[in-house]
Amino acid sequence: ELKVEQNPLFLSMQEGKNYTIYCNYSTTSDRLYWYRQDPGKSLESLFVLLSNGAVKQEGRLMASLDTKARLSTLHITAAVHDLSATYFCAVENQFYFGTGTSLTVIP
Amino acid sequence: NAGVTQTPKFQVLKTGQSMTLQCAQDMNHNSMYWYRQDPGMGLRLIYYSASEGTTDKGEVPNGYNVSRLNKREFSLRLESAAPSQTSVYFCASSFQGIQPQHFGDGTRLSIL
């Protein structure tokens, strides 16, 4: 059975701090996706990581993929309040989403 | 504006009633998906359609049926609603059947 596990599930951090969200998955996959969901809203596609070693950056968010370790990370640099949301990872071809990481950035 | 449109946005049903959730996309995408999201959980795939004329079961298909009416439209039907189907339903699409790229705003469904 495929498992996509994120940790932490809940994260409260101060503005200006750095932190990393982890996404572990149990099946072989070369591609991984990150999404953002604001409370009560739909999902927005953030990153598509297409191969081992891929790194994508958008503003204060940077995502990376290690297919050998079956691990993706989402690194937050100098957090700001606008980044407060729930972040999901998903493994390609399985359409499975992780449980999500609820991020709250505190002023 | 281009995107994925879901109707209705909210619905309350009684146990045993039936209804159809509608979804349409205007991006000429081949693949469409239906997910449900329960409180504090990720999304679970109900059904997907890799291309017009094809549909496949996802992780939680029981109690649902789908129709890929044409390339634009993908509907989800609850034949006899149960309280366990209370959830937020998202329709999504992608150009090729890999992973959904664009999501609708969701349908919040409550079954009493």
Backbone of each chain as ProteinMPNN parsed JSONL, in Angstrom:
{"seq_chain_A": "ELKVEQNPLFLSMQEGKNYTIYCNYSTTSDRLYWYRQDPGKSLESLFVLLSNGAVKQEGRLMASLDTKARLSTLHITAAVHDLSATYFCAVENQFYFGTGTSLTVIP", "coords_chain_A": {"N_chain_A": [[0.846, -1.184, 0.0], [0.579, 2.152, -0.915], [2.172, 4.796, 0.76], [2.186, 8.145, 1.727], [3.819, 10.316, 3.544], [3.862, 13.146, 5.559], [5.799, 15.388, 7.469], [6.427, 18.03, 9.762], [2.997, 17.536, 10.948], [1.688, 19.711, 11.891], [2.764, 23.033, 12.113], [4.067, 25.733, 13.733], [5.493, 28.772, 13.381], [7.782, 31.511, 13.823], [7.752, 34.704, 12.25], [10.298, 35.377, 9.921], [11.908, 33.245, 10.503], [13.488, 30.095, 9.534], [12.502, 26.967, 8.091], [11.903, 23.432, 7.496], [9.79, 21.295, 5.672], [8.943, 17.888, 5.44], [8.525, 15.232, 3.11], [7.832, 11.98, 2.789], [7.736, 9.005, 0.856], [6.456, 5.815, -0.169], [6.734, 4.366, -2.516], [8.27, 3.705, -5.705], [9.045, 6.531, -7.543], [9.521, 9.041, -9.94], [8.703, 11.593, -9.945], [7.38, 14.393, -8.191], [4.972, 16.381, -6.515], [4.073, 19.559, -5.214], [1.609, 21.297, -3.353], [-0.423, 24.076, -2.369], [-2.824, 25.012, 0.054], [-5.125, 27.327, 1.053], [-7.066, 28.207, 3.964], [-10.342, 26.953, 3.716], [-10.293, 27.138, 1.0], [-9.441, 26.259, -2.433], [-6.988, 24.016, -3.941], [-3.699, 24.95, -4.878], [-1.304, 24.567, -7.337], [2.116, 24.326, -6.633], [4.852, 23.417, -7.061], [6.478, 21.316, -9.434], [8.381, 18.554, -9.422], [10.619, 16.948, -11.346], [12.623, 15.011, -11.557], [15.277, 13.034, -10.082], [17.148, 14.838, -7.762], [16.13, 17.257, -8.513], [15.484, 20.703, -8.089], [13.451, 23.333, -7.141], [12.541, 26.77, -6.956], [10.597, 29.342, -5.542], [10.128, 32.436, -4.681], [10.1, 32.595, -1.232], [10.056, 29.9, -0.87], [11.445, 26.711, -1.362], [11.766, 23.719, -3.096], [12.819, 20.311, -3.121], [13.995, 17.153, -4.468], [14.711, 13.82, -3.754], [14.933, 10.96, -5.183], [16.01, 8.493, -4.666], [16.119, 8.259, -1.932], [13.487, 8.521, -1.556], [12.278, 10.93, -0.826], [11.108, 14.195, -0.38], [11.643, 17.661, 0.122], [10.383, 20.72, 1.461], [11.454, 23.793, 1.763], [11.373, 26.595, 3.838], [12.17, 29.908, 3.81], [12.975, 32.614, 5.845], [10.303, 33.17, 6.97], [7.061, 34.555, 6.275], [3.879, 36.024, 7.178], [2.018, 35.612, 5.144], [2.56, 33.136, 4.135], [1.221, 31.302, 5.612], [-0.66, 28.441, 5.563], [-1.94, 25.279, 4.333], [0.17, 22.727, 3.287], [0.626, 20.372, 0.773], [2.078, 17.345, -0.384], [2.403, 15.242, -3.281], [2.484, 12.159, -4.997], [3.476, 11.185, -8.198], [1.494, 9.504, -10.637], [0.193, 7.916, -8.904], [-1.635, 9.387, -7.697], [-1.932, 9.954, -5.071], [-2.168, 11.915, -2.177], [-0.229, 13.511, 0.339], [-0.697, 13.788, 3.932], [-0.693, 16.383, 4.592], [0.69, 19.497, 5.76], [0.066, 21.765, 8.142], [0.714, 25.044, 8.248], [1.454, 27.754, 10.309], [2.324, 31.039, 10.485], [3.656, 33.18, 12.746], [3.41, 36.556, 13.721]], "CA_chain_A": [[0.0, 0.0, 0.0], [1.352, 3.39, -0.992], [2.049, 5.765, 1.846], [2.821, 9.439, 1.542], [3.793, 10.866, 4.89], [4.471, 14.45, 5.734], [6.011, 15.846, 8.831], [5.398, 17.795, 10.768], [1.615, 17.749, 10.523], [1.372, 21.081, 12.278], [3.978, 23.805, 12.307], [3.875, 27.123, 14.086], [6.817, 29.363, 13.376], [7.796, 32.962, 13.877], [8.204, 35.398, 11.047], [11.74, 35.551, 9.799], [12.624, 31.987, 10.752], [13.563, 29.088, 8.474], [12.07, 25.631, 8.506], [11.756, 22.478, 6.403], [8.726, 20.288, 5.725], [9.416, 16.677, 4.805], [7.536, 14.362, 2.471], [8.37, 10.647, 2.516], [6.771, 8.17, 0.154], [6.86, 4.414, -0.055], [6.816, 3.698, -3.805], [9.205, 4.305, -6.648], [8.456, 7.579, -8.364], [10.495, 10.035, -10.371], [8.13, 12.931, -9.925], [6.637, 14.726, -6.993], [4.274, 17.653, -6.653], [3.701, 20.288, -4.001], [0.451, 22.152, -3.483], [-0.773, 24.921, -1.231], [-4.255, 25.211, 0.237], [-5.517, 28.286, 2.076], [-8.263, 27.731, 4.676], [-11.607, 27.085, 3.019], [-10.077, 27.383, -0.428], [-9.015, 25.13, -3.248], [-5.544, 23.766, -3.967], [-2.912, 25.64, -5.892], [-0.068, 23.862, -7.641], [3.306, 25.124, -6.352], [6.049, 22.915, -7.716], [6.533, 19.99, -10.04], [9.773, 18.084, -9.4], [10.54, 15.968, -12.423], [13.653, 13.974, -11.566], [16.13, 12.987, -8.908], [18.02, 15.994, -7.638], [15.467, 18.483, -8.96], [15.273, 21.765, -7.11], [12.673, 24.452, -7.668], [12.402, 27.842, -5.98], [9.644, 30.405, -5.842], [10.082, 33.335, -3.527], [10.684, 32.076, 0.003], [9.882, 28.454, -0.848], [12.315, 25.917, -2.229], [11.454, 22.304, -3.014], [13.837, 19.431, -3.684], [13.562, 15.763, -4.577], [15.694, 12.742, -3.73], [14.118, 9.777, -5.493], [16.617, 7.302, -4.08], [15.673, 8.24, -0.54], [12.03, 8.684, -1.579], [12.101, 12.054, 0.085], [11.092, 15.546, -0.895], [11.587, 18.672, 1.167], [9.909, 22.062, 1.134], [12.172, 24.652, 2.703], [10.818, 27.936, 3.967], [13.214, 30.851, 4.209], [12.509, 33.903, 6.374], [8.843, 33.05, 6.822], [6.166, 35.699, 6.443], [2.519, 35.593, 7.514], [1.297, 35.194, 3.939], [2.844, 31.732, 3.843], [0.333, 30.467, 6.421], [-1.518, 27.636, 4.69], [-1.625, 23.862, 4.429], [0.984, 22.306, 2.153], [0.492, 18.951, 0.466], [2.87, 16.746, -1.44], [1.689, 14.167, -3.968], [3.353, 11.32, -5.811], [2.924, 11.02, -9.54], [0.954, 8.237, -11.13], [-0.576, 7.248, -7.851], [-2.668, 10.36, -7.329], [-2.051, 10.004, -3.628], [-1.682, 13.107, -1.512], [0.173, 13.406, 1.73], [-1.695, 14.206, 4.91], [-0.667, 17.841, 4.685], [1.339, 20.195, 6.858], [-0.603, 23.039, 8.4], [1.722, 26.012, 8.659], [1.007, 29.049, 10.82], [3.444, 31.945, 10.717], [3.239, 34.129, 13.789], [4.163, 37.824, 13.637]], "C_chain_A": [[0.891, 1.247, 0.0], [1.105, 4.25, 0.232], [2.805, 7.028, 1.47], [2.709, 10.156, 2.872], [4.519, 12.195, 4.946], [4.733, 14.683, 7.209], [6.767, 17.162, 8.826], [3.991, 17.957, 10.185], [1.172, 19.169, 10.815], [2.688, 21.803, 12.574], [3.601, 25.241, 12.593], [5.263, 27.753, 14.184], [6.719, 30.875, 13.361], [8.225, 33.527, 12.532], [9.717, 35.534, 11.077], [12.544, 34.283, 9.99], [12.592, 31.082, 9.519], [13.062, 27.752, 8.999], [11.904, 24.758, 7.271], [10.614, 21.515, 6.685], [9.199, 19.085, 4.914], [8.257, 15.849, 4.254], [8.226, 13.046, 2.117], [7.305, 9.809, 1.822], [7.346, 6.77, -0.01], [6.973, 3.685, -1.394], [7.826, 4.392, -4.702], [8.49, 5.347, -7.493], [9.524, 8.595, -8.708], [9.982, 11.46, -10.243], [7.321, 13.155, -8.661], [6.119, 16.147, -7.121], [4.001, 18.247, -5.276], [2.559, 21.236, -4.318], [0.285, 22.974, -2.215], [-2.292, 25.04, -1.175], [-4.477, 26.209, 1.362], [-6.822, 27.823, 2.715], [-9.545, 27.99, 3.894], [-11.494, 27.276, 1.527], [-9.658, 26.11, -1.146], [-7.49, 24.975, -3.192], [-4.898, 24.502, -5.127], [-1.626, 24.864, -6.104], [1.122, 24.789, -7.427], [4.5, 24.68, -7.191], [5.795, 21.552, -8.33], [8.006, 19.609, -10.103], [9.857, 16.859, -10.293], [11.587, 14.868, -12.388], [14.459, 14.047, -10.286], [17.062, 14.193, -8.89], [17.386, 17.306, -8.049], [15.292, 19.436, -7.793], [14.511, 22.891, -7.796], [12.51, 25.489, -6.557], [11.416, 28.872, -6.479], [9.534, 31.274, -4.608], [10.798, 32.731, -2.326], [10.567, 30.566, 0.132], [10.838, 27.788, -1.828], [12.02, 24.447, -2.004], [12.559, 21.503, -3.68], [13.34, 17.996, -3.655], [14.761, 14.838, -4.592], [14.933, 11.444, -3.944], [14.698, 8.505, -4.886], [16.204, 7.143, -2.618], [14.161, 8.312, -0.426], [11.622, 9.806, -0.633], [12.079, 13.36, -0.705], [11.019, 16.51, 0.278], [11.051, 19.981, 0.6], [10.504, 22.985, 2.182], [11.601, 26.059, 2.648], [11.921, 28.849, 4.51], [12.594, 32.172, 4.66], [10.989, 34.024, 6.242], [8.125, 34.39, 7.038], [4.738, 35.181, 6.629], [1.76, 35.047, 6.311], [1.548, 33.738, 3.556], [1.979, 30.78, 4.67], [-0.678, 29.776, 5.52], [-1.245, 26.174, 5.027], [-0.921, 23.445, 3.149], [0.894, 20.793, 1.999], [1.541, 18.544, -0.558], [2.058, 15.608, -2.059], [2.655, 13.459, -4.9], [2.695, 11.067, -7.157], [2.484, 9.599, -9.802], [0.165, 7.462, -10.091], [-1.725, 8.113, -7.388], [-2.905, 10.413, -5.83], [-1.441, 11.297, -3.109], [-1.203, 12.763, -0.117], [-0.911, 13.96, 2.639], [-1.731, 15.718, 5.092], [0.091, 18.329, 5.902], [0.677, 21.547, 7.001], [0.394, 24.001, 9.002], [1.064, 27.303, 9.122], [2.244, 29.883, 11.104], [2.972, 33.057, 11.636], [4.077, 35.401, 13.704], [5.122, 37.993, 14.812]], "O_chain_A": [[1.818, 1.374, 0.799], [-0.031, 4.408, 0.679], [3.924, 6.973, 0.96], [1.618, 10.557, 3.277], [5.635, 12.343, 4.448], [3.983, 14.232, 8.075], [7.642, 17.384, 7.988], [3.823, 18.451, 9.071], [0.38, 19.753, 10.075], [3.594, 21.252, 13.199], [2.908, 25.888, 11.807], [6.1, 27.316, 14.974], [5.712, 31.447, 12.943], [8.968, 32.894, 11.782], [10.322, 35.775, 12.121], [13.733, 34.247, 9.675], [11.795, 31.272, 8.601], [13.18, 27.446, 10.185], [11.78, 25.256, 6.152], [10.485, 20.988, 7.79], [9.779, 19.238, 3.839], [7.177, 15.777, 4.839], [9.099, 13.007, 1.25], [6.122, 9.888, 2.155], [8.56, 6.572, 0.008], [7.279, 2.493, -1.409], [8.187, 5.545, -4.466], [7.448, 5.068, -8.088], [10.338, 8.965, -7.861], [10.736, 12.418, -10.412], [6.674, 12.249, -8.136], [6.744, 17.001, -7.751], [3.736, 17.531, -4.31], [2.521, 21.881, -5.366], [0.78, 22.619, -1.145], [-2.961, 25.152, -2.202], [-4.067, 25.97, 2.498], [-7.604, 27.119, 2.077], [-9.801, 29.114, 3.462], [-12.49, 27.546, 0.855], [-9.538, 25.04, -0.548], [-6.802, 25.711, -2.485], [-5.478, 24.649, -6.203], [-0.932, 24.539, -5.14], [1.154, 25.898, -7.96], [5.082, 25.471, -7.934], [5.012, 20.75, -7.822], [8.791, 20.28, -10.773], [9.224, 15.84, -10.014], [11.461, 13.881, -13.114], [14.341, 14.994, -9.508], [17.689, 14.518, -9.899], [18.018, 18.358, -7.952], [14.993, 19.032, -6.669], [14.876, 23.341, -8.883], [12.361, 25.148, -5.384], [11.393, 29.229, -7.657], [8.919, 30.889, -3.613], [11.979, 32.395, -2.409], [10.95, 30.009, 1.161], [11.015, 28.238, -2.961], [12.021, 23.973, -0.867], [13.158, 21.938, -4.663], [12.405, 17.655, -2.93], [15.711, 15.045, -5.348], [14.356, 10.891, -3.008], [13.968, 7.551, -4.621], [15.971, 6.033, -2.139], [13.609, 8.18, 0.666], [10.754, 9.651, 0.226], [12.916, 13.595, -1.576], [10.407, 16.21, 1.302], [11.241, 20.3, -0.574], [10.105, 22.959, 3.346], [11.379, 26.629, 1.58], [12.518, 28.571, 5.55], [11.79, 32.769, 3.944], [10.472, 34.863, 5.505], [8.525, 35.219, 7.855], [4.431, 34.041, 6.28], [0.954, 34.127, 6.445], [0.819, 33.176, 2.738], [2.008, 29.571, 4.443], [-1.449, 30.423, 4.811], [-0.425, 25.868, 5.893], [-1.37, 23.776, 2.052], [1.061, 20.04, 2.958], [1.854, 19.298, -1.48], [1.14, 15.078, -1.433], [3.527, 14.079, -5.51], [1.503, 10.77, -7.236], [3.029, 8.637, -9.261], [-0.46, 6.45, -10.407], [-2.671, 7.632, -6.763], [-3.956, 10.865, -5.375], [-0.363, 11.717, -3.53], [-1.709, 11.841, 0.523], [-1.904, 14.524, 2.181], [-2.671, 16.265, 5.669], [0.131, 17.666, 6.938], [0.723, 22.375, 6.09], [0.865, 23.806, 10.122], [0.226, 27.875, 8.424], [3.112, 29.476, 11.876], [2.018, 33.776, 11.338], [5.304, 35.338, 13.624], [5.827, 38.998, 14.894]]}, "seq_chain_B": "NAGVTQTPKFQVLKTGQSMTLQCAQDMNHNSMYWYRQDPGMGLRLIYYSASEGTTDKGEVPNGYNVSRLNKREFSLRLESAAPSQTSVYFCASSFQGIQPQHFGDGTRLSIL", "coords_chain_B": {"N_chain_B": [[-12.963, 33.651, -17.105], [-10.327, 31.325, -17.528], [-10.324, 27.939, -16.349], [-11.305, 25.564, -13.794], [-14.567, 24.739, -13.204], [-16.936, 24.208, -10.739], [-20.139, 23.007, -9.811], [-22.89, 22.357, -7.592], [-21.776, 24.921, -5.225], [-22.35, 24.581, -2.576], [-24.25, 22.149, -0.785], [-26.944, 20.512, 0.79], [-28.09, 17.412, 1.724], [-30.514, 14.817, 2.293], [-30.214, 11.635, 3.877], [-30.1, 8.969, 1.585], [-31.017, 10.395, -0.597], [-30.35, 11.41, -3.983], [-27.828, 12.913, -6.042], [-26.073, 14.954, -8.449], [-22.828, 16.094, -8.965], [-21.41, 18.689, -10.742], [-18.802, 19.333, -13.095], [-16.663, 21.315, -15.022], [-14.151, 22.095, -17.417], [-12.176, 24.516, -19.134], [-9.764, 24.447, -20.408], [-8.884, 22.764, -22.291], [-7.945, 20.353, -21.364], [-6.904, 16.933, -21.084], [-7.234, 15.103, -19.004], [-9.215, 14.419, -16.129], [-10.365, 14.681, -12.723], [-11.854, 13.486, -9.68], [-11.874, 14.274, -6.316], [-12.166, 13.742, -2.779], [-12.166, 15.562, 0.265], [-11.672, 15.292, 3.606], [-12.117, 16.584, 6.949], [-9.041, 17.746, 8.237], [-7.557, 16.034, 6.728], [-5.745, 14.747, 3.895], [-6.264, 14.789, 0.303], [-8.364, 12.384, -1.225], [-8.558, 10.187, -3.912], [-11.389, 9.692, -5.902], [-12.554, 8.979, -8.451], [-11.077, 8.954, -11.715], [-10.495, 10.335, -14.983], [-8.654, 9.593, -17.603], [-8.703, 10.316, -20.229], [-11.037, 11.535, -22.7], [-13.888, 9.525, -22.737], [-12.93, 7.503, -21.155], [-12.858, 6.103, -17.876], [-11.718, 5.574, -14.537], [-11.436, 3.789, -11.44], [-10.589, 5.23, -8.308], [-9.06, 5.603, -5.141], [-11.21, 5.579, -3.311], [-13.909, 4.656, -4.413], [-16.427, 3.597, -3.828], [-19.941, 3.912, -3.691], [-20.179, 5.961, -5.435], [-20.602, 7.221, -8.795], [-19.385, 8.042, -12.066], [-19.351, 10.228, -14.935], [-17.897, 10.89, -17.986], [-18.711, 13.226, -19.869], [-17.996, 14.687, -22.113], [-15.052, 16.169, -23.543], [-14.775, 18.401, -21.939], [-16.384, 18.099, -19.647], [-17.004, 16.484, -16.531], [-18.745, 14.524, -14.483], [-19.923, 13.762, -11.171], [-21.732, 11.362, -9.442], [-23.889, 10.732, -6.748], [-25.698, 8.111, -5.819], [-27.292, 7.159, -3.716], [-27.251, 8.901, -1.107], [-25.135, 8.918, 1.791], [-24.426, 9.575, 5.269], [-21.654, 9.296, 5.665], [-20.583, 10.273, 3.399], [-20.442, 12.939, 3.604], [-18.529, 15.702, 2.953], [-15.885, 17.651, 1.434], [-15.783, 18.164, -1.941], [-13.599, 18.014, -4.627], [-12.988, 18.86, -7.947], [-10.654, 18.319, -10.547], [-8.143, 19.003, -13.072], [-5.836, 18.07, -15.694], [-3.368, 18.464, -18.293], [-2.16, 16.177, -19.343], [-2.491, 12.799, -18.211], [-1.162, 12.804, -15.49], [-0.727, 14.179, -12.914], [-3.036, 16.095, -11.097], [-3.375, 19.496, -12.051], [-4.892, 21.805, -11.972], [-7.425, 22.969, -9.914], [-10.904, 22.95, -9.042], [-13.12, 25.135, -7.159], [-14.369, 23.664, -5.242], [-16.991, 21.634, -3.783], [-19.077, 21.824, -1.119], [-20.496, 19.423, 0.689], [-23.11, 18.263, 2.627], [-24.583, 15.638, 4.376], [-27.45, 14.621, 5.854]], "CA_chain_B": [[-11.604, 33.246, -16.815], [-10.067, 29.908, -17.733], [-10.184, 27.206, -15.111], [-12.192, 24.451, -13.499], [-15.783, 25.246, -12.579], [-17.759, 23.193, -10.084], [-21.446, 23.394, -9.295], [-23.021, 23.605, -6.838], [-20.718, 25.18, -4.248], [-22.827, 24.038, -1.311], [-25.454, 21.336, -0.921], [-27.346, 19.695, 1.922], [-28.965, 16.326, 1.292], [-30.948, 13.845, 3.29], [-29.77, 10.266, 3.603], [-30.889, 8.27, 0.574], [-31.236, 11.218, -1.782], [-29.305, 11.339, -5.002], [-27.493, 14.164, -6.683], [-24.916, 14.955, -9.34], [-21.927, 17.235, -8.909], [-20.964, 18.994, -12.091], [-17.471, 19.908, -13.245], [-16.3, 21.633, -16.405], [-12.895, 22.826, -17.576], [-12.083, 25.137, -20.454], [-8.342, 24.54, -20.744], [-8.612, 21.699, -23.262], [-7.198, 19.286, -20.701], [-7.365, 15.577, -21.379], [-7.495, 14.308, -17.806], [-10.005, 15.055, -15.081], [-10.317, 13.918, -11.475], [-12.697, 13.838, -8.545], [-11.313, 13.974, -5.004], [-12.852, 14.208, -1.592], [-11.286, 15.983, 1.346], [-12.327, 15.278, 4.901], [-11.415, 17.489, 7.877], [-7.727, 17.36, 8.73], [-6.963, 14.983, 5.904], [-5.396, 15.064, 2.522], [-7.274, 14.449, -0.69], [-8.439, 10.998, -1.647], [-9.093, 10.106, -5.265], [-12.608, 8.896, -6.036], [-12.477, 8.496, -9.825], [-10.43, 9.849, -12.645], [-10.69, 10.07, -16.396], [-7.395, 9.947, -18.25], [-9.036, 10.972, -21.491], [-12.452, 11.442, -23.022], [-14.346, 8.174, -23.007], [-12.392, 6.525, -20.2], [-12.909, 6.423, -16.453], [-11.114, 4.538, -13.695], [-11.65, 3.958, -10.013], [-9.482, 5.663, -7.486], [-8.886, 4.974, -3.825], [-12.47, 5.465, -2.573], [-14.98, 4.791, -5.397], [-17.712, 3.01, -3.437], [-21.03, 4.854, -3.452], [-20.11, 7.025, -6.45], [-20.453, 6.927, -10.211], [-18.942, 9.215, -12.812], [-19.583, 10.27, -16.38], [-17.105, 11.861, -18.747], [-19.708, 13.558, -20.871], [-17.211, 15.115, -23.266], [-13.717, 16.518, -23.073], [-14.861, 19.48, -20.972], [-17.218, 17.869, -18.475], [-16.812, 15.234, -15.78], [-19.696, 14.636, -13.383], [-19.863, 12.775, -10.092], [-23.089, 11.108, -8.967], [-24.171, 9.965, -5.538], [-26.994, 7.494, -6.098], [-28.045, 7.091, -2.469], [-26.296, 9.568, -0.226], [-24.978, 8.448, 3.163], [-23.7, 10.571, 6.085], [-20.201, 9.129, 5.496], [-20.166, 10.995, 2.198], [-20.287, 14.357, 3.936], [-17.144, 16.005, 2.639], [-15.678, 18.665, 0.405], [-15.432, 17.478, -3.178], [-12.844, 18.823, -5.569], [-12.725, 18.403, -9.297], [-9.371, 18.836, -11.008], [-7.805, 18.604, -14.437], [-4.454, 18.243, -16.134], [-3.265, 18.268, -19.737], [-1.911, 14.75, -19.541], [-2.899, 12.117, -16.986], [-0.097, 12.537, -14.546], [-1.14, 14.657, -11.606], [-3.881, 17.272, -11.336], [-2.704, 20.786, -12.01], [-5.837, 22.877, -11.715], [-8.529, 22.513, -9.094], [-12.059, 23.797, -8.866], [-13.248, 25.741, -5.836], [-14.896, 22.688, -4.304], [-18.408, 21.557, -3.415], [-19.217, 21.429, 0.283], [-21.683, 18.578, 0.711], [-23.496, 17.73, 3.935], [-25.666, 14.651, 4.269], [-28.036, 14.51, 7.191]], "C_chain_B": [[-11.452, 31.745, -16.985], [-9.938, 29.215, -16.398], [-11.143, 26.047, -15.017], [-13.38, 24.982, -12.705], [-16.607, 24.103, -12.014], [-19.094, 23.795, -9.672], [-22.126, 22.181, -8.679], [-21.827, 23.819, -5.915], [-21.081, 24.608, -2.887], [-24.084, 23.214, -1.573], [-25.685, 20.567, 0.368], [-28.348, 18.665, 1.41], [-29.448, 15.528, 2.491], [-30.431, 12.467, 2.887], [-30.714, 9.602, 2.601], [-31.173, 9.079, -0.672], [-30.078, 11.049, -2.759], [-29.014, 12.737, -5.526], [-26.25, 14.006, -7.548], [-24.142, 16.239, -9.157], [-21.351, 17.441, -10.309], [-19.576, 19.631, -12.078], [-17.195, 20.147, -14.716], [-14.988, 22.4, -16.414], [-12.791, 23.342, -19.0], [-10.637, 25.332, -20.887], [-7.923, 23.475, -21.75], [-7.759, 20.578, -22.658], [-7.792, 17.922, -21.025], [-7.873, 14.856, -20.138], [-8.272, 15.113, -16.764], [-10.144, 14.099, -13.914], [-11.417, 14.4, -10.52], [-12.028, 13.354, -7.264], [-12.323, 14.353, -3.926], [-11.827, 14.561, -0.523], [-12.097, 16.055, 2.629], [-11.484, 16.077, 5.891], [-10.076, 16.926, 8.353], [-7.03, 16.296, 7.913], [-6.564, 15.519, 4.546], [-6.528, 14.703, 1.588], [-7.205, 12.972, -1.029], [-9.159, 10.924, -2.993], [-10.304, 9.19, -5.316], [-12.606, 8.189, -7.403], [-11.615, 9.465, -10.624], [-10.716, 9.399, -14.076], [-9.435, 10.545, -17.12], [-7.628, 10.669, -19.576], [-10.527, 10.799, -21.738], [-12.815, 9.995, -23.358], [-13.828, 7.112, -22.064], [-12.573, 7.024, -18.781], [-12.318, 5.253, -15.674], [-11.361, 4.855, -12.236], [-10.374, 4.445, -9.342], [-9.458, 4.904, -6.175], [-10.212, 4.691, -3.125], [-13.679, 5.594, -3.5], [-16.368, 4.351, -4.94], [-18.747, 4.084, -3.109], [-21.1, 5.975, -4.469], [-20.104, 6.434, -7.859], [-20.042, 8.206, -10.923], [-19.322, 9.082, -14.275], [-18.669, 11.31, -16.991], [-17.942, 12.18, -19.98], [-19.067, 13.962, -22.198], [-15.86, 15.546, -22.725], [-13.776, 17.536, -21.94], [-15.468, 19.062, -19.635], [-17.03, 16.48, -17.863], [-17.702, 15.338, -14.548], [-19.547, 13.481, -12.409], [-21.266, 12.612, -9.518], [-23.089, 10.286, -7.699], [-25.579, 9.396, -5.716], [-27.881, 7.457, -4.86], [-27.133, 7.611, -1.361], [-26.324, 9.005, 1.192], [-24.204, 9.5, 3.955], [-22.19, 10.486, 5.937], [-19.674, 9.845, 4.257], [-20.169, 12.513, 2.393], [-18.817, 14.722, 3.792], [-17.096, 17.241, 1.748], [-15.149, 17.945, -0.827], [-14.741, 18.448, -4.127], [-12.739, 18.107, -6.909], [-11.411, 19.031, -9.745], [-9.108, 18.365, -12.43], [-6.313, 18.765, -14.669], [-4.393, 17.944, -17.624], [-3.077, 16.788, -20.067], [-2.136, 14.058, -18.216], [-1.779, 11.788, -16.027], [-0.54, 12.926, -13.145], [-1.942, 15.927, -11.846], [-3.133, 18.575, -11.137], [-3.635, 21.913, -11.595], [-7.047, 22.3, -10.986], [-9.682, 23.492, -9.156], [-12.133, 24.298, -7.432], [-13.843, 24.795, -4.806], [-16.403, 22.768, -4.146], [-18.469, 21.036, -1.996], [-20.554, 20.726, 0.444], [-21.913, 18.038, 2.113], [-24.675, 16.799, 3.755], [-26.18, 14.348, 5.665], [-28.726, 13.159, 7.377]], "O_chain_B": [[-12.348, 30.981, -16.626], [-9.497, 29.818, -15.419], [-11.718, 25.603, -16.011], [-13.208, 25.602, -11.656], [-16.936, 23.15, -12.721], [-19.166, 24.945, -9.239], [-21.963, 21.072, -9.186], [-20.95, 22.959, -5.841], [-20.202, 24.195, -2.13], [-24.878, 23.531, -2.459], [-24.749, 20.037, 0.966], [-29.327, 19.008, 0.747], [-28.85, 15.57, 3.566], [-30.239, 12.181, 1.706], [-31.937, 9.656, 2.735], [-31.534, 8.515, -1.705], [-28.987, 10.607, -2.398], [-29.86, 13.628, -5.458], [-25.483, 13.055, -7.399], [-24.707, 17.332, -9.188], [-20.879, 16.508, -10.959], [-19.228, 20.373, -11.16], [-17.461, 19.288, -15.556], [-14.735, 23.239, -15.55], [-13.25, 22.702, -19.946], [-10.319, 26.258, -21.634], [-6.734, 23.309, -22.026], [-6.961, 19.943, -23.349], [-8.999, 17.773, -21.214], [-8.831, 14.086, -20.211], [-8.028, 16.3, -16.548], [-10.058, 12.882, -14.071], [-11.839, 15.556, -10.556], [-11.663, 12.185, -7.141], [-13.212, 15.176, -4.144], [-10.767, 13.943, -0.422], [-13.083, 16.787, 2.719], [-10.278, 16.232, 5.7], [-9.99, 15.786, 8.808], [-6.032, 15.721, 8.347], [-6.99, 16.592, 4.119], [-7.623, 14.352, 2.029], [-6.125, 12.386, -1.109], [-10.22, 11.518, -3.184], [-10.259, 8.056, -4.838], [-12.65, 6.961, -7.482], [-11.449, 10.629, -10.259], [-11.114, 8.263, -14.335], [-9.187, 11.745, -17.234], [-6.839, 11.523, -19.981], [-11.193, 10.013, -21.065], [-12.143, 9.334, -24.15], [-14.229, 5.951, -22.149], [-12.458, 8.22, -18.512], [-12.407, 4.099, -16.092], [-11.48, 6.014, -11.84], [-9.258, 4.121, -9.748], [-9.792, 3.721, -6.113], [-10.341, 3.687, -2.425], [-14.419, 6.571, -3.382], [-17.369, 4.683, -5.575], [-18.48, 5.027, -2.363], [-21.97, 6.842, -4.387], [-19.661, 5.307, -8.08], [-20.312, 9.31, -10.45], [-19.577, 7.99, -14.782], [-18.661, 12.469, -16.574], [-17.878, 11.485, -20.994], [-19.556, 13.607, -23.27], [-15.559, 15.305, -21.556], [-12.91, 17.531, -21.066], [-15.105, 19.614, -18.596], [-16.917, 15.469, -18.556], [-17.442, 16.153, -13.664], [-19.111, 12.386, -12.764], [-21.914, 13.593, -9.152], [-22.388, 9.28, -7.586], [-26.548, 10.154, -5.756], [-29.085, 7.697, -4.947], [-26.356, 6.865, -0.766], [-27.38, 8.664, 1.724], [-23.409, 10.242, 3.378], [-21.504, 11.5, 6.067], [-18.464, 10.003, 4.088], [-19.927, 13.269, 1.452], [-17.958, 14.12, 4.436], [-18.126, 17.796, 1.365], [-14.173, 17.199, -0.747], [-15.229, 19.547, -4.391], [-12.442, 16.915, -6.982], [-11.096, 20.156, -9.358], [-9.762, 17.448, -12.927], [-5.624, 19.488, -13.951], [-5.26, 17.254, -18.16], [-3.74, 16.233, -20.943], [-1.98, 14.691, -17.172], [-1.483, 10.618, -15.783], [-0.708, 12.061, -12.286], [-1.581, 16.743, -12.694], [-2.364, 18.737, -10.189], [-3.213, 22.866, -10.94], [-7.612, 21.283, -11.388], [-9.485, 24.698, -9.302], [-11.31, 23.932, -6.593], [-13.822, 25.094, -3.612], [-17.013, 23.818, -4.346], [-17.978, 19.947, -1.699], [-21.611, 21.349, 0.35], [-21.024, 17.432, 2.711], [-25.643, 17.126, 3.069], [-25.444, 13.883, 6.536], [-29.277, 12.889, 8.444]]}, "name": "protein", "num_of_chains": 2, "seq": "ELKVEQNPLFLSMQEGKNYTIYCNYSTTSDRLYWYRQDPGKSLESLFVLLSNGAVKQEGRLMASLDTKARLSTLHITAAVHDLSATYFCAVENQFYFGTGTSLTVIPNAGVTQTPKFQVLKTGQSMTLQCAQDMNHNSMYWYRQDPGMGLRLIYYSASEGTTDKGEVPNGYNVSRLNKREFSLRLESAAPSQTSVYFCASSFQGIQPQHFGDGTRLSIL"}
